[in-house]
């Protein structure tokens, strides 16, 4: 088979890029311990209702002045709803699902994670603009997926 020189160059370049990207992923996960925001923290999805944290998911002030928000996603709602947090403070979300895979996206911010049953997804974000934000489930989770929305209220003061 005759392959043109330029074709060969592009094929090798594409192969080199794939190898580089794969190498970076392996290196970062092995050396820097980079992992998805699932944090590998597990929780039993069948006993969430009696769980000390996720049994009554809510926002609470942390000792360092930040806010911790526990959220349970389930078909087809987020709890608590609405979620109220102060602006310009570190807000740590801790999310889990009681049934299947859901998404948690705060529209127009960079808060956007997957929520999995059995795992705690944790991330920290600071909202600098007070106002109301739509929280959307962005993973298809059933017939009412499109109605799975919540509200985030970012206030000027502490909750
Ligand atoms: Cu929950 Cu889509």
Backbone and ligand atoms as CSV (ligand in chain L), in Angstrom:
chain,resi,resn,atom,element,x,y,z
A,1,UNK,N,N,0.847,-1.193,0.000
A,1,UNK,CA,C,0.000,0.000,0.000
A,1,UNK,C,C,0.880,1.241,0.000
A,2,UNK,N,N,0.557,2.172,-0.880
A,2,UNK,CA,C,1.346,3.397,-0.965
A,2,UNK,C,C,0.683,4.517,-0.160
A,3,UNK,N,N,1.410,5.008,0.827
A,3,UNK,CA,C,0.884,6.109,1.636
A,3,UNK,C,C,1.730,7.341,1.375
A,4,UNK,N,N,1.066,8.431,1.053
A,4,UNK,CA,C,1.772,9.677,0.758
A,4,UNK,C,C,2.578,10.140,1.967
A,5,UNK,N,N,3.654,10.854,1.694
A,5,UNK,CA,C,4.534,11.316,2.771
A,5,UNK,C,C,3.778,12.179,3.784
A,6,UNK,N,N,2.988,13.146,3.271
A,6,UNK,CA,C,2.259,14.028,4.185
A,6,UNK,C,C,1.245,13.242,5.021
A,7,UNK,N,N,0.618,12.234,4.369
A,7,UNK,CA,C,-0.322,11.376,5.096
A,7,UNK,C,C,0.403,10.677,6.250
A,8,UNK,N,N,1.599,10.181,5.954
A,8,UNK,CA,C,2.393,9.485,6.978
A,8,UNK,C,C,2.725,10.420,8.131
A,9,UNK,N,N,3.132,11.649,7.764
A,9,UNK,CA,C,3.502,12.619,8.813
A,9,UNK,C,C,2.317,12.878,9.738
A,10,UNK,N,N,1.125,13.082,9.137
A,10,UNK,CA,C,-0.055,13.356,9.966
A,10,UNK,C,C,-0.425,12.152,10.827
A,11,UNK,N,N,-0.288,10.942,10.246
A,11,UNK,CA,C,-0.601,9.739,11.030
A,11,UNK,C,C,0.332,9.608,12.227
A,12,UNK,N,N,1.615,9.834,12.000
A,12,UNK,CA,C,2.564,9.736,13.104
A,12,UNK,C,C,2.323,10.852,14.128
A,13,UNK,N,N,1.966,12.054,13.633
A,13,UNK,CA,C,1.702,13.175,14.544
A,13,UNK,C,C,0.487,12.860,15.416
A,14,UNK,N,N,-0.556,12.300,14.801
A,14,UNK,CA,C,-1.757,11.957,15.569
A,14,UNK,C,C,-1.430,10.881,16.591
A,15,UNK,N,N,-0.667,9.888,16.194
A,15,UNK,CA,C,-0.266,8.822,17.112
A,15,UNK,C,C,0.560,9.361,18.266
A,16,UNK,N,N,1.462,10.291,17.953
A,16,UNK,CA,C,2.315,10.875,18.991
A,16,UNK,C,C,1.476,11.662,19.990
A,17,UNK,N,N,0.483,12.418,19.476
A,17,UNK,CA,C,-0.381,13.197,20.365
A,17,UNK,C,C,-1.166,12.276,21.302
A,18,UNK,N,N,-1.744,11.206,20.749
A,18,UNK,CA,C,-2.510,10.267,21.576
A,18,UNK,C,C,-1.629,9.682,22.671
A,19,UNK,N,N,-0.393,9.299,22.286
A,19,UNK,CA,C,0.533,8.733,23.259
A,19,UNK,C,C,0.859,9.760,24.339
A,20,UNK,N,N,1.059,11.012,23.917
A,20,UNK,CA,C,1.376,12.079,24.871
A,20,UNK,C,C,0.223,12.281,25.858
A,21,UNK,N,N,-1.021,12.392,25.327
A,21,UNK,CA,C,-2.176,12.630,26.199
A,21,UNK,C,C,-2.364,11.485,27.189
A,22,UNK,N,N,-2.254,10.255,26.676
A,22,UNK,CA,C,-2.411,9.087,27.545
A,22,UNK,C,C,-1.324,9.086,28.616
A,23,UNK,N,N,-0.109,9.439,28.191
A,23,UNK,CA,C,1.012,9.480,29.135
A,23,UNK,C,C,0.775,10.491,30.237
A,24,UNK,N,N,0.232,11.667,29.865
A,24,UNK,CA,C,-0.027,12.715,30.862
A,24,UNK,C,C,-1.057,12.214,31.882
A,25,UNK,N,N,-2.102,11.544,31.399
A,25,UNK,CA,C,-3.140,11.033,32.303
A,25,UNK,C,C,-2.548,10.015,33.279
A,26,UNK,N,N,-1.777,9.082,32.741
A,26,UNK,CA,C,-1.171,8.047,33.598
A,26,UNK,C,C,-0.208,8.684,34.597
A,27,UNK,N,N,0.617,9.619,34.107
A,27,UNK,CA,C,1.609,10.270,34.965
A,27,UNK,C,C,0.941,11.057,36.087
A,28,UNK,N,N,-0.079,11.865,35.732
A,28,UNK,CA,C,-0.742,12.701,36.731
A,28,UNK,C,C,-1.474,11.848,37.772
A,29,UNK,N,N,-2.088,10.761,37.334
A,29,UNK,CA,C,-2.801,9.933,38.301
A,29,UNK,C,C,-1.833,9.180,39.194
A,30,UNK,N,N,-0.670,8.794,38.651
A,30,UNK,CA,C,0.287,8.022,39.436
A,30,UNK,C,C,1.140,8.925,40.324
A,31,UNK,N,N,1.648,10.024,39.754
A,31,UNK,CA,C,2.599,10.871,40.487
A,31,UNK,C,C,1.881,11.917,41.330
A,32,UNK,N,N,0.886,12.598,40.726
A,32,UNK,CA,C,0.208,13.692,41.429
A,32,UNK,C,C,-1.068,13.231,42.120
A,33,UNK,N,N,-1.388,11.960,42.007
A,33,UNK,CA,C,-2.598,11.406,42.607
A,33,UNK,C,C,-3.851,12.151,42.159
A,34,UNK,N,N,-3.848,12.633,40.924
A,34,UNK,CA,C,-5.025,13.315,40.378
A,34,UNK,C,C,-6.116,12.283,40.135
A,35,UNK,N,N,-7.328,12.608,40.563
A,35,UNK,CA,C,-8.433,11.675,40.398
A,35,UNK,C,C,-9.714,12.459,40.165
A,36,UNK,N,N,-10.751,11.803,39.688
A,36,UNK,CA,C,-12.015,12.514,39.504
A,36,UNK,C,C,-12.521,13.034,40.848
A,37,UNK,N,N,-13.424,14.051,40.836
A,37,UNK,CA,C,-13.861,14.642,42.101
A,37,UNK,C,C,-14.712,13.702,42.940
A,38,UNK,N,N,-14.865,12.438,42.530
A,38,UNK,CA,C,-15.594,11.478,43.342
A,38,UNK,C,C,-14.899,11.193,44.655
A,39,UNK,N,N,-13.608,11.514,44.753
A,39,UNK,CA,C,-12.847,11.426,46.004
A,39,UNK,C,C,-12.749,10.028,46.582
A,40,UNK,N,N,-13.357,9.039,45.921
A,40,UNK,CA,C,-13.318,7.659,46.386
A,40,UNK,C,C,-13.905,7.490,47.773
A,41,UNK,N,N,-14.673,8.509,48.228
A,41,UNK,CA,C,-15.373,8.370,49.511
A,41,UNK,C,C,-16.698,7.679,49.217
A,42,UNK,N,N,-16.977,6.609,49.928
A,42,UNK,CA,C,-18.181,5.854,49.628
A,42,UNK,C,C,-19.255,6.072,50.693
A,43,UNK,N,N,-20.494,5.826,50.289
A,43,UNK,CA,C,-21.630,5.929,51.199
A,43,UNK,C,C,-22.676,4.939,50.687
A,44,UNK,N,N,-23.378,4.309,51.620
A,44,UNK,CA,C,-24.369,3.295,51.221
A,44,UNK,C,C,-25.646,3.983,50.729
A,45,UNK,N,N,-25.970,3.882,49.438
A,45,UNK,CA,C,-27.144,4.597,48.915
A,45,UNK,C,C,-28.465,4.056,49.457
A,46,UNK,N,N,-28.471,2.845,50.020
A,46,UNK,CA,C,-29.732,2.263,50.484
A,46,UNK,C,C,-30.104,2.742,51.881
A,47,UNK,N,N,-29.154,3.334,52.614
A,47,UNK,CA,C,-29.463,3.783,53.978
A,47,UNK,C,C,-29.266,5.286,54.122
A,48,UNK,N,N,-29.424,6.018,52.999
A,48,UNK,CA,C,-29.191,7.463,53.041
A,48,UNK,C,C,-30.132,8.173,54.009
A,49,UNK,N,N,-31.380,7.691,54.108
A,49,UNK,CA,C,-32.366,8.412,54.917
A,49,UNK,C,C,-31.981,8.430,56.391
A,50,UNK,N,N,-31.183,7.460,56.851
A,50,UNK,CA,C,-30.760,7.458,58.251
A,50,UNK,C,C,-29.294,7.850,58.397
A,51,UNK,N,N,-28.693,8.322,57.298
A,51,UNK,CA,C,-27.286,8.724,57.331
A,51,UNK,C,C,-27.149,10.031,58.117
A,52,UNK,N,N,-26.120,10.167,58.971
A,52,UNK,CA,C,-25.985,11.383,59.785
A,52,UNK,C,C,-25.867,12.659,58.950
A,53,UNK,N,N,-25.227,12.572,57.795
A,53,UNK,CA,C,-25.082,13.777,56.968
A,53,UNK,C,C,-26.150,13.855,55.880
A,54,UNK,N,N,-26.321,12.770,55.139
A,54,UNK,CA,C,-27.210,12.819,53.980
A,54,UNK,C,C,-28.669,12.496,54.331
A,55,UNK,N,N,-28.922,12.111,55.585
A,55,UNK,CA,C,-30.299,11.904,56.007
A,55,UNK,C,C,-31.064,13.211,56.024
A,56,UNK,N,N,-30.366,14.290,56.418
A,56,UNK,CA,C,-30.949,15.627,56.377
A,56,UNK,C,C,-29.987,16.549,55.657
A,57,UNK,N,N,-29.897,16.437,54.332
A,57,UNK,CA,C,-28.927,17.248,53.592
A,57,UNK,C,C,-29.246,18.729,53.736
A,58,UNK,N,N,-28.209,19.520,54.036
A,58,UNK,CA,C,-28.426,20.946,54.289
A,58,UNK,C,C,-27.110,21.690,54.163
A,59,UNK,N,N,-27.210,23.024,54.198
A,59,UNK,CA,C,-26.022,23.869,54.208
A,59,UNK,C,C,-25.642,24.154,55.651
A,60,UNK,N,N,-24.349,24.120,55.964
A,60,UNK,CA,C,-23.919,24.412,57.332
A,60,UNK,C,C,-22.615,25.187,57.292
A,61,UNK,N,N,-22.422,26.040,58.300
A,61,UNK,CA,C,-21.192,26.814,58.393
A,61,UNK,C,C,-20.074,25.907,58.878
A,62,UNK,N,N,-18.949,25.933,58.178
A,62,UNK,CA,C,-17.805,25.140,58.601
A,62,UNK,C,C,-16.945,25.961,59.563
A,63,UNK,N,N,-16.072,25.287,60.287
A,63,UNK,CA,C,-15.269,25.963,61.304
A,63,UNK,C,C,-14.299,26.972,60.680
A,64,UNK,N,N,-13.940,26.793,59.409
A,64,UNK,CA,C,-12.982,27.714,58.781
A,64,UNK,C,C,-13.669,28.917,58.132
A,65,UNK,N,N,-14.977,29.109,58.402
A,65,UNK,CA,C,-15.689,30.258,57.848
A,65,UNK,C,C,-16.340,29.967,56.520
A,66,UNK,N,N,-16.044,28.834,55.944
A,66,UNK,CA,C,-16.676,28.443,54.686
A,66,UNK,C,C,-18.015,27.793,54.955
A,67,UNK,N,N,-18.631,27.346,53.901
A,67,UNK,CA,C,-19.933,26.704,54.005
A,67,UNK,C,C,-19.838,25.318,53.381
A,68,UNK,N,N,-20.435,24.354,54.047
A,68,UNK,CA,C,-20.509,23.012,53.489
A,68,UNK,C,C,-21.962,22.705,53.162
A,69,UNK,N,N,-22.213,22.263,51.938
A,69,UNK,CA,C,-23.574,21.938,51.535
A,69,UNK,C,C,-23.637,20.466,51.167
A,70,UNK,N,N,-24.466,19.722,51.894
A,70,UNK,CA,C,-24.701,18.325,51.542
A,70,UNK,C,C,-25.936,18.267,50.663
A,71,UNK,N,N,-25.849,17.517,49.588
A,71,UNK,CA,C,-26.955,17.439,48.634
A,71,UNK,C,C,-27.204,15.983,48.263
A,72,UNK,N,N,-28.475,15.608,48.240
A,72,UNK,CA,C,-28.856,14.291,47.727
A,72,UNK,C,C,-29.620,14.502,46.429
A,73,UNK,N,N,-29.160,13.856,45.374
A,73,UNK,CA,C,-29.865,13.879,44.103
A,73,UNK,C,C,-30.642,12.581,43.969
A,74,UNK,N,N,-31.874,12.690,43.499
A,74,UNK,CA,C,-32.683,11.492,43.286
A,74,UNK,C,C,-33.662,11.791,42.165
A,75,UNK,N,N,-34.242,10.754,41.594
A,75,UNK,CA,C,-35.214,10.971,40.534
A,75,UNK,C,C,-36.438,11.672,41.128
A,76,UNK,N,N,-36.809,12.890,40.804
A,76,UNK,CA,C,-36.135,13.779,39.876
A,76,UNK,C,C,-35.994,15.122,40.573
A,77,UNK,N,N,-35.231,15.120,41.646
A,77,UNK,CA,C,-35.085,16.361,42.416
A,77,UNK,C,C,-33.755,16.397,43.146
A,78,UNK,N,N,-33.411,17.627,43.575
A,78,UNK,CA,C,-32.262,17.826,44.438
A,78,UNK,C,C,-32.782,18.185,45.819
A,79,UNK,N,N,-32.127,17.676,46.838
A,79,UNK,CA,C,-32.486,18.035,48.200
A,79,UNK,C,C,-31.219,18.454,48.930
A,80,UNK,N,N,-31.183,19.625,49.606
A,80,UNK,CA,C,-32.297,20.564,49.762
A,80,UNK,C,C,-32.527,21.389,48.499
A,81,UNK,N,N,-33.695,22.000,48.434
A,81,UNK,CA,C,-34.027,22.900,47.342
A,81,UNK,C,C,-35.015,23.936,47.852
A,82,UNK,N,N,-34.709,25.231,47.750
A,82,UNK,CA,C,-33.487,25.790,47.188
A,82,UNK,C,C,-32.292,25.653,48.134
A,83,UNK,N,N,-31.111,25.835,47.590
A,83,UNK,CA,C,-29.885,25.860,48.388
A,83,UNK,C,C,-29.477,27.321,48.550
A,84,UNK,N,N,-29.186,27.704,49.792
A,84,UNK,CA,C,-28.854,29.097,50.068
A,84,UNK,C,C,-27.400,29.162,50.557
A,85,UNK,N,N,-26.565,29.935,49.870
A,85,UNK,CA,C,-25.167,30.085,50.285
A,85,UNK,C,C,-24.763,31.550,50.178
A,86,UNK,N,N,-23.781,31.969,50.971
A,86,UNK,CA,C,-23.324,33.361,50.889
A,86,UNK,C,C,-22.329,33.558,49.748
A,87,UNK,N,N,-22.286,34.779,49.221
A,87,UNK,CA,C,-21.317,35.111,48.182
A,87,UNK,C,C,-19.936,35.291,48.792
A,88,UNK,N,N,-18.931,35.134,47.981
A,88,UNK,CA,C,-17.540,35.392,48.357
A,88,UNK,C,C,-17.058,34.560,49.539
A,89,UNK,N,N,-17.578,33.371,49.657
A,89,UNK,CA,C,-17.074,32.441,50.662
A,89,UNK,C,C,-16.863,31.102,50.005
A,90,UNK,N,N,-15.938,30.357,50.555
A,90,UNK,CA,C,-15.692,29.033,49.998
A,90,UNK,C,C,-16.876,28.128,50.311
A,91,UNK,N,N,-17.491,27.598,49.277
A,91,UNK,CA,C,-18.623,26.686,49.444
A,91,UNK,C,C,-18.188,25.296,48.992
A,92,UNK,N,N,-18.231,24.359,49.925
A,92,UNK,CA,C,-17.870,22.982,49.593
A,92,UNK,C,C,-19.138,22.163,49.435
A,93,UNK,N,N,-19.352,21.664,48.225
A,93,UNK,CA,C,-20.506,20.805,47.965
A,93,UNK,C,C,-20.110,19.358,48.187
A,94,UNK,N,N,-20.981,18.626,48.879
A,94,UNK,CA,C,-20.806,17.185,49.042
A,94,UNK,C,C,-22.091,16.538,48.545
A,95,UNK,N,N,-21.966,15.799,47.450
A,95,UNK,CA,C,-23.165,15.284,46.809
A,95,UNK,C,C,-23.144,13.772,46.690
A,96,UNK,N,N,-24.328,13.193,46.786
A,96,UNK,CA,C,-24.467,11.788,46.462
A,96,UNK,C,C,-25.859,11.553,45.896
A,97,UNK,N,N,-26.070,10.374,45.344
A,97,UNK,CA,C,-27.350,10.029,44.739
A,97,UNK,C,C,-27.966,8.868,45.489
A,98,UNK,N,N,-29.290,8.876,45.585
A,98,UNK,CA,C,-29.968,7.773,46.267
A,98,UNK,C,C,-30.410,6.704,45.279
A,99,UNK,N,N,-30.291,6.988,43.976
A,99,UNK,CA,C,-30.739,5.967,43.017
A,99,UNK,C,C,-29.745,5.741,41.870
A,100,UNK,N,N,-29.744,6.622,40.884
A,100,UNK,CA,C,-28.885,6.394,39.722
A,100,UNK,C,C,-28.024,7.622,39.463
A,101,UNK,N,N,-27.284,7.576,38.371
A,101,UNK,CA,C,-26.397,8.679,38.008
A,101,UNK,C,C,-27.187,9.947,37.689
A,102,UNK,N,N,-26.774,11.058,38.286
A,102,UNK,CA,C,-27.343,12.364,37.976
A,102,UNK,C,C,-26.205,13.344,37.715
A,103,UNK,N,N,-26.566,14.519,37.234
A,103,UNK,CA,C,-25.597,15.593,37.087
A,103,UNK,C,C,-25.964,16.722,38.027
A,104,UNK,N,N,-24.984,17.573,38.328
A,104,UNK,CA,C,-25.221,18.742,39.172
A,104,UNK,C,C,-24.455,19.895,38.536
A,105,UNK,N,N,-25.211,20.729,37.828
A,105,UNK,CA,C,-24.581,21.848,37.144
A,105,UNK,C,C,-25.243,23.138,37.582
A,106,UNK,N,N,-24.436,24.051,38.128
A,106,UNK,CA,C,-24.960,25.370,38.463
A,106,UNK,C,C,-24.742,26.239,37.234
A,107,UNK,N,N,-25.845,26.588,36.567
A,107,UNK,CA,C,-25.756,27.287,35.288
A,107,UNK,C,C,-24.960,28.574,35.403
A,108,UNK,N,N,-24.141,28.854,34.412
A,108,UNK,CA,C,-23.323,30.059,34.309
A,108,UNK,C,C,-22.220,30.142,35.356
A,109,UNK,N,N,-21.865,28.996,35.948
A,109,UNK,CA,C,-20.690,28.940,36.823
A,109,UNK,C,C,-19.871,27.728,36.375
A,110,UNK,N,N,-18.723,27.526,37.018
A,110,UNK,CA,C,-17.937,26.362,36.642
A,110,UNK,C,C,-18.206,25.178,37.570
A,111,UNK,N,N,-19.310,25.245,38.338
A,111,UNK,CA,C,-19.716,24.115,39.170
A,111,UNK,C,C,-20.489,23.133,38.291
A,112,UNK,N,N,-19.916,21.965,38.055
A,112,UNK,CA,C,-20.526,21.006,37.134
A,112,UNK,C,C,-19.904,19.642,37.378
A,113,UNK,N,N,-20.636,18.768,38.053
A,113,UNK,CA,C,-20.076,17.457,38.407
A,113,UNK,C,C,-21.105,16.358,38.170
A,114,UNK,N,N,-20.622,15.125,38.197
A,114,UNK,CA,C,-21.490,13.958,38.170
A,114,UNK,C,C,-21.807,13.563,39.607
A,115,UNK,N,N,-23.003,13.045,39.813
A,115,UNK,CA,C,-23.410,12.565,41.129
A,115,UNK,C,C,-23.725,11.083,41.009
A,116,UNK,N,N,-23.010,10.267,41.753
A,116,UNK,CA,C,-23.148,8.825,41.625
A,116,UNK,C,C,-23.658,8.187,42.903
A,117,UNK,N,N,-24.545,7.195,42.770
A,117,UNK,CA,C,-24.964,6.445,43.962
A,117,UNK,C,C,-23.774,5.664,44.516
A,118,UNK,N,N,-23.609,5.712,45.832
A,118,UNK,CA,C,-22.520,4.956,46.450
A,118,UNK,C,C,-21.264,5.766,46.672
A,119,UNK,N,N,-21.185,6.958,46.047
A,119,UNK,CA,C,-19.984,7.774,46.179
A,119,UNK,C,C,-20.346,9.196,46.588
A,120,UNK,N,N,-19.384,9.856,47.244
A,120,UNK,CA,C,-19.559,11.262,47.580
A,120,UNK,C,C,-18.710,12.074,46.622
A,121,UNK,N,N,-19.364,12.944,45.862
A,121,UNK,CA,C,-18.653,13.863,44.973
A,121,UNK,C,C,-18.446,15.162,45.734
A,122,UNK,N,N,-17.203,15.593,45.840
A,122,UNK,CA,C,-16.932,16.808,46.610
A,122,UNK,C,C,-16.138,17.801,45.785
A,123,UNK,N,N,-16.558,19.066,45.846
A,123,UNK,CA,C,-15.774,20.118,45.206
A,123,UNK,C,C,-16.059,21.425,45.922
A,124,UNK,N,N,-15.127,22.363,45.779
A,124,UNK,CA,C,-15.260,23.650,46.454
A,124,UNK,C,C,-15.262,24.762,45.419
A,125,UNK,N,N,-16.148,25.727,45.632
A,125,UNK,CA,C,-16.302,26.804,44.668
A,125,UNK,C,C,-16.652,28.078,45.435
A,126,UNK,N,N,-16.331,29.229,44.864
A,126,UNK,CA,C,-16.719,30.514,45.455
A,126,UNK,C,C,-17.572,31.267,44.453
A,127,UNK,N,N,-18.768,31.681,44.885
A,127,UNK,CA,C,-19.646,32.457,44.006
A,127,UNK,C,C,-19.465,33.933,44.323
A,128,UNK,N,N,-19.076,34.728,43.349
A,128,UNK,CA,C,-18.834,36.144,43.641
A,128,UNK,C,C,-20.003,37.051,43.262
A,129,UNK,N,N,-21.011,36.494,42.564
A,129,UNK,CA,C,-22.160,37.326,42.203
A,129,UNK,C,C,-23.419,36.836,42.902
A,130,UNK,N,N,-23.975,37.652,43.827
A,130,UNK,CA,C,-25.234,37.260,44.465
A,130,UNK,C,C,-26.342,37.151,43.417
A,131,UNK,N,N,-27.317,36.295,43.706
A,131,UNK,CA,C,-28.429,36.144,42.774
A,131,UNK,C,C,-28.950,34.726,42.796
A,132,UNK,N,N,-29.864,34.449,41.884
A,132,UNK,CA,C,-30.442,33.113,41.794
A,132,UNK,C,C,-29.868,32.374,40.599
A,133,UNK,N,N,-29.504,31.135,40.828
A,133,UNK,CA,C,-28.919,30.318,39.773
A,133,UNK,C,C,-29.753,29.049,39.605
A,134,UNK,N,N,-29.855,28.611,38.381
A,134,UNK,CA,C,-30.537,27.347,38.092
A,134,UNK,C,C,-29.547,26.203,38.285
A,135,UNK,N,N,-29.978,25.178,39.008
A,135,UNK,CA,C,-29.200,23.947,39.103
A,135,UNK,C,C,-29.865,22.931,38.185
A,136,UNK,N,N,-29.109,22.367,37.273
A,136,UNK,CA,C,-29.684,21.430,36.316
A,136,UNK,C,C,-29.010,20.074,36.433
A,137,UNK,N,N,-29.814,19.026,36.284
A,137,UNK,CA,C,-29.258,17.691,36.128
A,137,UNK,C,C,-28.887,17.549,34.658
A,138,UNK,N,N,-27.620,17.295,34.398
A,138,UNK,CA,C,-27.196,17.202,32.997
A,138,UNK,C,C,-26.754,15.793,32.593
A,139,UNK,N,N,-27.223,14.809,33.351
A,139,UNK,CA,C,-27.017,13.420,32.941
A,139,UNK,C,C,-28.403,12.799,32.787
A,140,UNK,N,N,-28.663,12.193,31.639
A,140,UNK,CA,C,-29.985,11.637,31.426
A,140,UNK,C,C,-30.305,10.577,32.480
A,141,UNK,N,N,-31.424,10.777,33.216
A,141,UNK,CA,C,-31.706,9.891,34.340
A,141,UNK,C,C,-33.125,9.344,34.316
A,142,UNK,N,N,-33.854,9.577,33.243
A,142,UNK,CA,C,-35.202,9.021,33.180
A,142,UNK,C,C,-36.156,9.963,32.489
A,143,UNK,N,N,-37.433,9.583,32.490
A,143,UNK,CA,C,-38.425,10.317,31.703
A,143,UNK,C,C,-38.618,11.748,32.185
A,144,UNK,N,N,-38.353,12.014,33.457
A,144,UNK,CA,C,-38.531,13.377,33.961
A,144,UNK,C,C,-37.206,14.118,34.121
A,145,UNK,N,N,-36.182,13.610,33.454
A,145,UNK,CA,C,-34.850,14.234,33.544
A,145,UNK,C,C,-34.891,15.732,33.271
A,146,UNK,N,N,-35.656,16.111,32.248
A,146,UNK,CA,C,-35.686,17.529,31.860
A,146,UNK,C,C,-36.339,18.407,32.922
A,147,UNK,N,N,-37.069,17.786,33.855
A,147,UNK,CA,C,-37.697,18.566,34.928
A,147,UNK,C,C,-36.860,18.564,36.208
A,148,UNK,N,N,-35.687,17.922,36.163
A,148,UNK,CA,C,-34.868,17.836,37.369
A,148,UNK,C,C,-34.016,19.095,37.485
A,149,UNK,N,N,-34.615,20.107,38.074
A,149,UNK,CA,C,-33.915,21.380,38.259
A,149,UNK,C,C,-34.052,21.815,39.704
A,150,UNK,N,N,-33.094,22.579,40.150
A,150,UNK,CA,C,-33.133,23.139,41.496
A,150,UNK,C,C,-32.740,24.592,41.431
A,151,UNK,N,N,-32.717,25.215,42.604
A,151,UNK,CA,C,-32.369,26.626,42.638
A,151,UNK,C,C,-31.270,26.863,43.664
A,152,UNK,N,N,-30.276,27.650,43.268
A,152,UNK,CA,C,-29.217,28.070,44.189
A,152,UNK,C,C,-29.375,29.556,44.408
A,153,UNK,N,N,-29.496,29.969,45.670
A,153,UNK,CA,C,-29.612,31.389,45.978
A,153,UNK,C,C,-28.316,31.834,46.629
A,154,UNK,N,N,-27.595,32.718,45.968
A,154,UNK,CA,C,-26.351,33.256,46.516
A,154,UNK,C,C,-26.674,34.611,47.153
A,155,UNK,N,N,-26.503,34.682,48.458
A,155,UNK,CA,C,-26.890,35.878,49.201
A,155,UNK,C,C,-25.662,36.736,49.495
A,156,UNK,N,N,-25.918,37.987,49.876
A,156,UNK,CA,C,-24.799,38.893,50.183
A,156,UNK,C,C,-24.180,38.588,51.533
A,157,UNK,N,N,-24.977,38.019,52.430
A,157,UNK,CA,C,-24.490,37.805,53.795
A,157,UNK,C,C,-24.439,36.313,54.121
A,158,UNK,N,N,-23.948,36.045,55.302
A,158,UNK,CA,C,-23.887,34.656,55.765
A,158,UNK,C,C,-25.305,34.103,55.887
A,159,UNK,N,N,-25.497,32.812,55.722
A,159,UNK,CA,C,-26.850,32.233,55.753
A,159,UNK,C,C,-27.464,32.306,57.164
L,1,LIG,CU1,CU,-31.251,13.535,37.198
L,1,LIG,CU2,CU,-31.178,13.834,34.830
